[in-house]
């Protein structure tokens, strides 16, 4: 019976169907082991029933909020939710990846040739692990998501081409295995990238088209 309900959640939405809900993790979807996290499904006012499910497990709860008081490895994975109004089910929310961090020792993060870069210059952030992991993720403090790079032989390079002031900030990286994509290492020590000097001035309303962060996607 549970799986027949889940199949309804996966069916395509029809014209005039209910709007899909949103699903968020607070304070973050990157959760250190033994730290608390709350997953919340949000829909329009007047919802009759919420359903929150963990994908590939067959497990679900008929509730809008899941409170995890202490993160464990078995909570890591992909989640989504839907809601019911009357006899109608909404389309499912976007999937939420809940990641347990601190499962493995932290990698190191360095900048080559160095963490101080002139505007327009290039720099490579190198994440190195003591384990033979094949996946790495780089986070810039304040950004909403990671730059992921599949790599082998213990390290990954994240080139930043034509640096601008927007690239200044604090970076951390994680390492993990593609066989267990939701079990990550602890974060590396923070690396502060500093863009020095004024460099070439760019007129207001213009930008350099080649400015991008290459993540090897």
N, C-alpha and C positions, 0 to 999 in steps of 0.2 A: 504493500500500500504506500509506503513512504516513497519508493522509487517511482510509482505512477505520478505522485505529486511533483516530484523533481522533474519529470519529463514535461509536465505542464509548464514549469518555470522556464524550460529551455525552448519552448515553442516560440516562433516568430511573433512579434507584436502585430496586431491588425490595426487598420486605420481607425482612429478614434479611441484607441486603447488607453489605458491609464499611463501616466508618465512614470518612467522608471525612477526608483529611489536612489539615494546616494549612500555610500558606505565609507566610513572613516574610522581610523584608529587614533586614539589620543593617549599619551602625548605624541606618539609617532608609531609608524608601522615597523620601524627598526627597534626592537625591544631587547635590551640586555637580559640575560638569564636572571631569574628571580626578581625582576622588576615588574611593577604592575602595568597593565594596559587595558583600555576599554575600547571595544568595537561597537559602533552605533550605526544603525540603519535609520535613515530619515526619508520620510515620504510626505505627501500633502496632509493637511488637517483632516481628521475624521476617519483615519484608517481603522478597519475592523481587526486586522490581524497582520502581524509581521512574521516573516520566516527568515531566519538567519542560518545559513548552511556552510559547512566546510566541504569544499569540493574534494572529490575522489575518496572521501571517507564514508559517504552515505549518512553522515550525522547532521542533524539540524535541530534548531530550537525555535519554537513559536514565540519569539520575543524580539524586541527591537535592539536591546542592549545586551552585550556579553562582557562581563567584567572578569578579567583574569588577574587575580591578586598577585601571582608570582609566575612569570613566564617560564615555561618548560619547553623542551624540544618538541613534544607531541602537539603543542598548540600551533607550531609554525606550519604555514601552508597558505593556500588560497581560499578566500571566503567570498561569498556574495549573499545578497538578500533580495527578497521580494515582499510584497504586501497584498492583502486581499481586501477588496471592498465589495460586500455582497457576495455574489458568486464569481466575481471577476478577479483574476490575478494580474498584477502588473508585470511588465517585463523585468528581468533580473537587473540588479545594479551592475555597474562595472566591477570587475574582480579586484579584490584587495589582497595584496601579498603581505602576509604577516611574517616577519623574519626574526628569528632568534639570533642575537649576536653574542659574542663571547664564548661560543662553543669551542673555538680554537684560539691559540695564542695569536696576538696581534702581528700584522706584517709591519714592515718599515716603509716609509715614504720619503723620497728625496727628490730634489729638483736638479736637473742637469741642463746647462752647466752650473746653475746656482739659483737661489730663490729670489734674487734681485735682478729684474729684467727691465731693459729700456723699452719704451713704447715702440711697437713695430718689430721687436725682436721675437725670437722663438725660444721656447723652453719645453722641456719634457719632464713630466712628473712620473717617477718610476716607483711602482709598488712591488715590493719583494717579500715573499713568504718563505718560511723555513720548510713548508710542506709543498708537495708537488701538485698544488691545486691548478685547475684549468680555467678558473673564473676569477675576475677581479672587478671591484666596483669603486669608483672614485666619487666622493661627495665634496661639494663646495658649500660651506656654511651659508645658509640663507636660501639655497636653491631647493626646489621641491622634489627633485629626483636625482638618481645617480647617473654617472657615465659608466657603462659596463663594457668590459672588454674581455673576450675569450682569449686565453693565452696559455702557454705551457712553459715548463722548465722554471717554475718558481717565481716568475716575475711578469709584469705587464708594463708597457710604456704608454703614457697618455700625452701625446704631443699637443701643445698649445701654439697655434700658428698666428703670427702677427699680433702680439700681445697688446691689449689696450688696458686702460684703467679699470674696466669692468671685470677683468680677470684677477684683480687684486683680491685677496681674501684668504680665508683659512680652509685648508683642504685636509681630508682624511681618506684613507682607503681601507677596503676590506678584501679578504680572500675567502674563497669557498670552492666547493666541488660541484660540477654540473650534476653529479649523481644525487646530491642533497642540496638543491638550490635554495632552500629556505633556512639552512643552518650555516651561519657566517662566523667568521673570526671576530675577535674584538677589534675595534677600530685602531688604526695606527695612531701614533702620536701626531698631533696637529702640525701641519706645515704652513707657514705664513708666506704667501707669494706677494712680493712687493714690486710694483711697477714704479720705476724711478724716473725723474725728469719729466719734462713737458713733451718732448718728441715733436713730430710734425703735427701741426694744427690741422684739424679737419673742419671745414665750414659747417655751420649749423645746418641740420637737416640732411647731412651727408654721412656716409659711413664707408668703411673699407669692406668690399664684398668678400675678401678672402679671410676676414676675421671669423674664426670658428674654433671650437674645441673638438678635436678629432678623437672620438672614443672607439674607433675601430668597429662601429656597428655595421 
